[in-house]
Amino acid sequence: MPGLRLGWLVVPDTLADEAVVRKRYMALGNPAQDQATLARFIEHGAYDRQLRRCRRAYKERRDALVTSLRGRACGRRR
């Protein structure tokens, strides 16, 4: 979530401690409240629902654009 400067990483248990240490040294830090909110959003399935809504909306927009472009391209050929 670049707009919030948040991200997540899934690592094997054997690498989790090392990932935490490296994150502490490499990152500028993130607001704890934003992280907790995103975690709840994901845990309760709201993130998945939002992604599905976005995919549908973007597909509808893309399909409308493609249809419009095809119509214009076909209109020019005649």
C-alpha positions as CSV (number, residue, x, y, z in Angstrom):
1,M,0.0,0.0,0.0
2,P,2.4,2.7,-1.2
3,G,0.0,5.5,-0.5
4,L,0.1,4.7,3.2
5,R,3.8,3.6,3.0
6,L,2.8,0.1,4.2
7,G,3.6,-3.3,2.9
8,W,3.8,-6.8,4.1
9,L,6.1,-9.8,3.6
10,V,5.4,-13.4,4.1
11,V,8.6,-15.4,5.0
12,P,9.2,-18.9,6.4
13,D,9.3,-19.1,10.2
14,T,13.0,-19.8,10.0
15,L,13.6,-16.3,8.4
16,A,11.0,-14.3,10.4
17,D,13.4,-13.0,13.1
18,E,16.0,-12.0,10.5
19,A,13.4,-10.2,8.5
20,V,12.3,-8.2,11.5
21,V,15.9,-7.2,12.3
22,R,16.6,-6.1,8.7
23,K,13.3,-4.2,8.6
24,R,14.3,-2.2,11.7
25,Y,17.6,-1.2,10.2
26,M,16.5,-0.5,6.6
27,A,13.1,1.2,7.0
28,L,12.2,4.7,8.1
29,G,9.4,3.3,10.1
30,N,5.6,3.2,9.7
31,P,2.8,4.5,11.9
32,A,1.7,1.7,14.2
33,Q,-2.0,2.7,13.9
34,D,-1.9,2.4,10.1
35,Q,-0.3,-1.0,10.4
36,A,-2.9,-2.2,12.9
37,T,-5.7,-0.9,10.7
38,L,-4.4,-2.6,7.6
39,A,-3.9,-5.9,9.6
40,R,-7.5,-5.8,10.7
41,F,-8.6,-5.0,7.2
42,I,-6.8,-8.1,5.9
43,E,-7.8,-10.4,8.8
44,H,-11.5,-9.7,8.4
45,G,-11.5,-10.2,4.7
46,A,-12.2,-6.6,3.8
47,Y,-9.1,-6.3,1.7
48,D,-10.1,-9.2,-0.4
49,R,-13.6,-7.8,-0.9
50,Q,-12.1,-4.4,-1.9
51,L,-9.8,-6.1,-4.4
52,R,-12.8,-7.9,-6.0
53,R,-14.7,-4.6,-6.2
54,C,-11.8,-2.9,-7.8
55,R,-11.2,-5.7,-10.3
56,R,-14.8,-5.5,-11.4
57,A,-14.8,-1.7,-11.7
58,Y,-11.5,-1.7,-13.6
59,K,-12.7,-4.5,-15.9
60,E,-15.9,-2.5,-16.7
61,R,-13.8,0.6,-17.4
62,R,-11.4,-1.3,-19.6
63,D,-14.2,-3.0,-21.5
64,A,-15.9,0.4,-22.1
65,L,-12.6,1.9,-23.3
66,V,-11.9,-1.1,-25.7
67,T,-15.4,-0.9,-27.0
68,S,-15.2,2.8,-27.6
69,L,-11.8,2.5,-29.3
70,R,-13.0,-0.3,-31.6
71,G,-16.0,1.7,-32.5
72,R,-13.9,4.7,-33.5
73,A,-11.3,2.6,-35.3
74,C,-14.1,0.8,-37.3
75,G,-15.8,4.1,-38.0
76,R,-12.6,5.5,-39.6
77,R,-12.1,2.6,-41.9
78,R,-15.5,3.0,-43.6
